[in-house]
Amino acid sequence: MFPLNSIRRFVDKGRLLKIAGTLLAALIICSCEEYPPYEPGLYPRATPAGWWNDEGASGSAKIIVHIGEQKAYFYKGKQLVGETTVSTGKPGFSTPPGHYTVLSKDAGHVSTVFGDYVDDYGNVVRSNIDSRKDRCPKGAHFDGARMPYAMFFRGGYAMHQGYVPPFAASHGCIRLPGEMAVRFFENAAVSTPVTVTE
């Protein structure tokens, strides 16, 4: 043990108080039970999902997507019953504004265009590719991206479950967080109007 006088020679009172304060703050911060559910630095944290409450609501379903807000709204009649964050098309792959309807639905959709090239062992050789444009490396094969709860509203454009960062990041589709993708899918029949606005 060092005698107190020896410690005082190395640390004056002001520094001692700063060190004690820092240690106290570290103890308080480290006592949290909740840890981030992602690996810092790999991807931006996904945005919060949103909310859903259709209790007592009736009327025809309608979906409105605001590209500028990166949000989607679900209505039953004139009542807003759900709101969610979304991720629309990134630059060069923009989601087209317009008035559409749900043309078809596929709860287990796998893309035939977007995905990864993988080897025979399942290792990704080249990721996030467009099979129409990106050539397949020798010894690899195409593995289509999973797009659960897909609702197609214009050709190859769909709303589906996917990674939702706080910005536009898709190849043109509208990605929804998991829980909200299920809600939208279960409550929107084929022919439900979908409006995409800037």
N, C-alpha and C positions, 0 to 999 in steps of 0.2 A: 504494500500500500504506500502511496505517495503521501507525505505529510501535506496538510492543507496549504502551508506557506509555499511549498514547491509548486503546487497547482496555481496559486495566485501569481506567481512570477510569470507563468506562461499565459494566463488568461486574466484580463482585467474585468472589472464588474460588468461593464457594458457588453463585452463579448460573451461573458458567462450568461447574461440574461438572454441574449440572442440565441445562443446554443440551446438553452433550456426551452425557449419558446419554439424553436425549430423541432426539438425532440417531442414536445407536447403535441404540436400540430401533426407530426408524423404518426404518433400513437393514435390520434383521433381519426386521421385519414385511413390508416391501415386497419382500423377496427371495423370498417365496412364489411358487410357480409356479401354484398353484391359485386360481382366482377363483370367487366364487359364481355359480351358473348361473341367476340370476334378477335382476331389477331391484329393488334394495332399496326398500321402501316401497310397492310396488304390491300385492303379495300376500304373505302369510306363506310362508315356505319350505315346500315339500312335505315331509312326514315320510318317513323312510327306508322302503324297500319291505318288507323282511322277509327271509325265507329259505325255501328249498325243498330237501328231500333225501328222495326217495322210493326210494332205492336199497335193494333187498331187501324193500321193503314190499309187502304183499299184503292183500287183503280189500276189502270194500265201502267206497266213498267216503262221507264225511260231512263237512259244513261246519258250524262253530259260529261265530256272530258275537256278540261281546260289545259292546253299545252303550256301556256305561260305560268300557270300556278302549279303545274305537275300534280293535278288533283282530278279525281273523278267523283261524280255525284250520281246517286241512284234515287230515282223518284218512283213512288207509287201514287198514281193520280197526280195531285198537286203537292203532295207531302214528300219532303226530303227525308228518306229513311236511312241513307248511308252515305258516308264520305270517306274517301281513301286517298292516300298519296299514290302516285303512279310514276313510272319512268317511260317516257315516250321516245321517239326516234332521235338519235344523236345527229349532229350535223353531217350531211351527206346521205342520211337515211331517214329523213323527216317523216313524221306521221302526217298523212294528208288531212287537212281540215275539210269538213263537209258534213252532210246529213246522210246517214246510212241506216241499215237495219242489221240485226244479227242474222246472218245467212245460214250458219251451221254451228254446232257445238261438238266438242270432243274432249271428254274429261282426261283422257290419257294420251293426248297428242304428242307426237315426236316429229320434229322438223325434218323435212327431206332436203332442206336448203342450208340451214345454219347449224353449226355444231363444231366438232373437232375431228382432226385426223388422228387416229390412234394406231399403235402397232398391235401385233397378235397377242401381246401380254396385257393390253389395256392401257398402256402408257400413252399419254398425250404427246404426239409428235409436233402438232401444230394446232393451236387453239383458236376459238372464235372465228371460224372461217365461213365463207360463202362458197358452197360447193359449185356454184355456177361460174365463179371467177377464180377461185384459188385451186391451183393444181395439187393433186394428191401426191405426196412423196412416195417413193418406191418402198414397198413393204408395209405401207399403212393402208387403212380403210376409213371410210366416213362413219362417224358416230353422231347421229342427229341429236340436237338439243331437245331436252324434255321441256314441254310447254303445257303443264297440267291445267285443266279447266279452261281450255281455249274456246273462245267465242269469236268466230270469224265474221267480220263486218264489211270487208272489201277485199276481194281476191285473196292474197296471201297475208293480209293484215288481220291481226287478232288481238283481243284482250286475253291475257293469260297470266298465271302465276309465274313469278320470276323475281330476280334480285332487283330491289328498288333503292338505288342510291338517291341522294338528294339532287339529282339532275337528270336530264335526258340522256339515256345511255343505250337504248335498244337499236335494233336494225329496222325500226319502223313500227313494230308492234307496241302495244300498251301493256306494260308489265304492272301487275298488282301484287301486293303482299299476300302470302298464302291464305290467311283467314278471310280476307276480303275477296280474293279471287273465287273462293268457294261460295261466299254469299252472293256475289254478282252472278255467278254461273247458275246457282240453284234458283234464283229469282227472275232471271231474264230468259224468256222463251225465245225460240226462233221467231223472227219478225219484230223483236223489241227494237224501238228506235234508238240509235246511237248518234249523238251529235258531237263532233270534234271541233273545238274552237281554239283560236290562237289566244 
